[in-house]
Amino acid sequence: MSSVEITVVADAEEAARLVAQRLAQQARAGGHVVLTGGSTPRRAYEIAAELEPDWSRVEVWWGDERCVPPDDEESNYALAKHSLLDRLRGAPARVHRMRGELGREQGATLYEQELGSLERFDFVLLGLGPDGHTASLFPGSPALDERERLVVATGDELHPHPRLTLTFPAIARSRLAVFTVAGEGKREALQPVKAGDELPAARVTAERVIWLVDEAANGSPG
């Protein structure tokens, strides 16, 4: 059973700073960190690199990736490289990039092999899409029912690129999963999640799950 906490913060900048503090703390402690894409994570990465420029104790993973080259502007890896990895004095012990450019099935298979016998992640950063998706686990996707594989390919007509994503069983191996939800545009998706509806993001489990929600997304002052 997950321990779930919802914390309302003033705005996206405060959410990013709180995430950055946790990332910096994890960098000092060491372990396995899973990154994501998005504007709030980008800002969190920039601040985290300032707070702790030595990430040599951690290994870095990704929760999902588009099937694009690693230098593509749509790549989650490229976002983290520019906002975090390139700013560090001490590089991570290992960077486990999802190789989306290899295509759906090969990319998913290779990343699952790379995960190997890893027992758990220490910190997983997640976001919430307007449709309630997280990572690349979209409503109605067969990936939502995956119980064995740790990495699968996803994609539908609503999203321009096929994607690779960690599955619910993979994310459930986490000590801590942190969602950042910022902006009025996320309010509609957040309300059913808070009500416990079966949107993908509401189904995430980990030892501890924290939702950092800004006032605009929450719909009321904190």
Summary of the structure (lengths in Angstrom):
residues: 222
radius of gyration: 16.1
end to end distance: 26.6
largest distance: 46.1
contacts: 767
relative contact order: 0.20
helix: 38%
strand: 24%
